[in-house]
Amino acid sequence: MPESSIKPSELGKFPDSTRSQFVRLKILLLVLVPLWFLNSQVPASAETKPKHVLVLSSQRPTSPVTYRWSLGIRSVFESASPHGIKIDIEYLDIARFNDDQYLKMLLDVYQYKYSKLKPDLIISVYNSALDFTMKYGTDLFAGVPIVFFDVERSFIENRSLGPSTTGLLASNTYTETLDLALSLHPGTRRVTVLGGSGPVGQGYFKSAREAFRGYEDRIDFTYLTRLPIEDILEKVAILPGQTLVIYLPLLADGAGKKFHAPVSLSLISRASRAPVYSCWDVLLGHGIVGGYLNSFEKMGEAAAELALRILNEENPVAIPQIQKPKFHYMFDWRQLKRWSISEDQLPPGSIVKFKELTVWDMYKGRIIGAFALVLFQVLIISYLLYQRRIRRKVEQSYRTVADYTYDWEYWENDDGSLEYVSPSCERISGYTIQEFKTAPSLFKDIILPEDREIWDIHDHKSAENEEPSGIQFRIKRKDGQIRWIENVCQPVKTNQGDHLGIRGSNRDITERKLAEINAQKHREELTYISRVTTLGELSASMAHELNQPLAAILNNANAAMKFISGDRKDLDEVNEILNDIIKDDRRASGIIKKLRTLMSKKEMEFSPLNLNEIIWGVAKLTDRETSVRDVPLILELDDDLPHVKGDAIHLEQIILNLILNGTEAMVTIDRQFRKLRICTTEHDRDFIKVSVEDKGTGIDEAHINSIFETFYTTKPGGMGMGLSICRSIIEAHGGRLWAENNPDQGATVYFTVPVFMGDEA
């Protein structure tokens, strides 16, 4: 007997042993059921929840090295976690905005953001970011473990990092690079070390000088720092022989002039009479011979690998701080050639970039082919002479076409004046360059009035858009012709972000636009023909639908005449007969009106529609057809759906087509299994989804995506236009049409229609 069927008052009727068994069973169920629930639910959700890592960077996002270390971090995370790791990067930029107001605003923003989305781990990049995390992390990110990288050892020596902090100490490759350079230039007697001013530059200088101290007993060192760039260039241009140059990042010179490190390096390398070496891979290709190059991408990878260990619940205390990952000897092939250094002299495993292919490497196949073709010299010469004459004709035709299709370019200054206008403006608009430069407003004046609002919105947003943006509009040429123009423009800015104006391009797309308009007209014609053809297929059903009310009208009219002409005139009976005649007349009139509506030819007019009512109407129209084919039509329509934005006639055409296709798909199926179901449901909040499900033979999986293509059909004698037109109509509504085979039997066709928004015009 189940426990639930025993009342507490009845327990006394059972023996003591039985009552104790009931009690033990109840306790066991109370313990095991929650444990089973937790065991089946909690791990699944925990396993699929992605980890969240916050990266705090001291630098700006535009710093050349930022991309490198962020690439390293992302590559490790993306390949290591099956469920993904969500990464947020915050750029503190404290070096430029180091004041209390900025700091307060920064803390307020982070307090708001990360109180709602607490990270699982923080990666701090460089000293400033770690300092920020240590000062304010307790309030902002309490209990969150921290991984730092590229932080100076001196910075953390007298600081308490806490038990949840580990990372990679800042490392340099000064000694490895100098040893490399000395091995490649064994006669070196002097080393000139170049660098910049400011805290960053002096920091590099201090660490480099300390690293080179052990070489000063055998090599003369000269340190050039805090000098204007002009003085540095003069000094490296007159360096004596047997000298090497070690370049440290020169971000600011002694005169306060700012540089990107690759720019200052390029200037120095071109002027230098001695080979230049450095220690960072971001500088390769800008003038250094090479070195044992510190890779910011490798640093990012190493930091991400530490982070993964902690995310996998390894204790940070057990993870020692790492000095540096393994780097590579890397070289610029062009600089090796410049300083006559053979690749055989390089350390094993060295990476050489920017190699230039020899003529043999580039044209080996052509050279071999040329020697082989010498045997057929006479024929080839004759053939080439013939080809030359043909090529000249083609080239002349190409130049003519290129001149005709050349776009109309212009540069507009911030004040509205035109800095530059290309000659093609006259070919496209009929106005000369001088006319546009004299009156810049002429460009807007020749735009048709009904298209000027498009231009005004585009012109207003052009200065704000970072990416090129385009529109299409019409202009009136000087000779009165109307031309379609495609305009693409984008802002022009300096490296500092100062706005210089707008650069634009106008292309004459009149022929293409006219072709699109004609194609649209043809699609509308095909859509109308398809609808008329479909209604033609229903002609027998339509005739039957009309015959019923017409026959009823005739019978009722004859009966009325008998009542009136008889001796006994029952006016109540006559009145009832006349009411039946009126009802049947309205029914016949409704059928004819529906057919006239579907047979009408007009462009799409979008309005709010009740999609369920449209489906009911088409279902009623096809009721006779589905009954004759012995196909039950089942409607499962959600009554709480909002209105859709669409054209009633075209949507009726789609539903009618899908109903007929569904019934035809079940012609060979046993009658007891035939069934056609139409359902409406909400789809992604902004769309209503309609499904038409049949129990037919299904669709060949190899061609399931082809059934919506033009002229593709599986019906004997079919044109292959119905579903293609349906797809065009749905796409014009902003929806989607697709098909799937059912798991058991048959296939289902789906389409979506956008919901009508109350504020739409």
Order of alpha helices (4+ residues) and beta strands (2+ residues): alpha-beta-alpha-beta-alpha-beta-alpha-beta-alpha-beta-alpha-beta-alpha-beta-alpha-beta-alpha-beta-beta-alpha-beta-alpha-beta-alpha-alpha-beta-beta-alpha-alpha-alpha-alpha-beta-beta-beta-alpha-alpha-alpha-beta-alpha-alpha-beta-beta-alpha-beta-beta-alpha-beta-beta
